[in-house]
Amino acid sequence: MRALVAERALPGLAIALLGDPEWWVRLAAIDNVPPEQLAALADDPEPEVRAAALARLSPTTAVRPEERT
């Protein structure tokens, strides 16, 4: 349930969910936070969370909002 909330959360709530103990909640919140909040996730213990945060921070993998699914 928290992951579903994280996927739809406004940035303020999504930022708080980046600290959730469950990795899938952190992963779900990544697309809803400002990029400057993602640097801390570069050291996340979960490889999938790290990869998603770094991909979002990388200008070569940036996706325009209208292209997101």
C-alpha positions as CSV (number, residue, x, y, z in Angstrom):
1,M,0.0,0.0,0.0
2,R,2.8,2.5,0.8
3,A,4.4,1.8,-2.6
4,L,1.1,2.8,-4.3
5,V,1.0,6.0,-2.2
6,A,4.6,6.7,-3.1
7,E,3.9,6.3,-6.9
8,R,1.1,8.9,-6.7
9,A,2.5,11.1,-3.9
10,L,3.1,14.8,-4.2
11,P,6.8,15.7,-3.9
12,G,6.6,16.6,-0.2
13,L,5.3,13.2,0.8
14,A,7.4,11.4,-1.7
15,I,10.5,12.9,-0.2
16,A,9.5,11.5,3.2
17,L,9.0,8.1,1.6
18,L,12.6,8.0,0.4
19,G,13.5,7.1,3.9
20,D,11.0,4.2,4.1
21,P,12.5,0.9,5.4
22,E,11.0,-1.0,2.5
23,W,13.1,-0.8,-0.7
24,W,10.1,-1.0,-3.0
25,V,8.5,2.1,-1.4
26,R,11.7,4.0,-1.9
27,L,11.9,2.8,-5.5
28,A,8.3,3.9,-6.1
29,A,8.9,7.4,-4.7
30,I,11.9,8.1,-7.0
31,D,9.9,9.6,-9.9
32,N,8.0,12.0,-7.7
33,V,10.8,13.8,-5.9
34,P,12.9,16.7,-7.1
35,P,16.2,15.4,-8.5
36,E,18.2,17.2,-5.8
37,Q,16.7,14.8,-3.3
38,L,18.0,11.7,-5.1
39,A,21.8,12.0,-4.4
40,A,21.4,10.3,-1.0
41,L,20.0,7.2,-2.7
42,A,23.3,6.7,-4.6
43,D,24.4,4.8,-1.4
44,D,21.1,2.9,-0.9
45,P,21.7,-0.7,0.1
46,E,19.2,-2.0,-2.5
47,P,20.8,-2.1,-6.0
48,E,17.5,-1.5,-7.8
49,V,16.9,1.7,-5.8
50,R,20.5,2.9,-6.5
51,A,20.2,2.2,-10.2
52,A,16.8,4.0,-10.5
53,A,18.1,7.1,-8.6
54,L,21.3,7.3,-10.7
55,A,19.4,6.8,-13.9
56,R,17.0,9.7,-13.0
57,L,20.0,11.9,-12.2
58,S,21.8,11.0,-15.4
59,P,21.1,13.5,-18.2
60,T,21.7,10.7,-20.8
61,T,18.8,8.7,-19.5
62,A,16.4,11.6,-18.8
63,V,12.9,11.0,-19.9
64,R,10.5,13.9,-20.6
65,P,7.5,13.8,-18.3
66,E,5.1,13.2,-21.3
67,E,7.1,10.1,-22.2
68,R,6.8,8.5,-18.7
69,T,4.4,5.7,-18.2
